[in-house]
Amino acid sequence: MEESVVDLVNEDYAFRQFSNGIAILDYVGEAKNISIPDYINDKPVLYIYKEAFCEKGIEAVTLPSLLEYIGEDAFYDNEIKEVIIPSKVNKIGGGAFGRNNIEKLVIESNVEFLPMFCFVGNALTSLNLPESVKNISNDCFAENNFEELIIPEHITEIPKQSFASNKKLKKVTLPSKFENYIDSIFYKCDMENIEFTII
């Protein structure tokens, strides 16, 4: 039996309706402060597809509580200041929240991987990654406002430039397994004025 799929549009969203839930394809509304509904047409909103909210001038967003997937560049280049990743999200695409003004990031889900450019070009000053996050990709947290960073032991991989161009960075604590990669991880940071503590 084939899955039922249909593309629809309401006043705020173009979306794809599957038998098990909804995928948002594009934001067509005008509001800049939005709360994405948990349900559309009595079906749970499970997916936000590539570039669905890209360059829409969005200033604040609340993600649906049952959301599982956030696509590549989904919220790229907006004015969002705070993001809470809901508990059921299991995959986030590259660049998903890049080029916003995010000052506060809360990850409530058990997502294991944060891809390239995921939070590049924001205003983060602190970072609290849950233990589920094992790997982050290149440029994931580049170009933010960190002054002090503590990289937890549960991170197993930090590729080059993951924290590049954090010009305000003054203090970093990180596990010894990354000691030999400091210059590449913190590329274009003010290395001479950063105090590194190896644990």
Helices and strands as residue ranges (DSSP letters): E 6-9, E 13-17, E 22-27, E 33-35, E 39-40, E 43-48, E 60-62, E 69-70, E 82-85, E 91-92, E 104-107, E 113-114, E 135-136, E 148-150, E 171-174, G 176-181, H 182-185, G 191-193, E 195-198
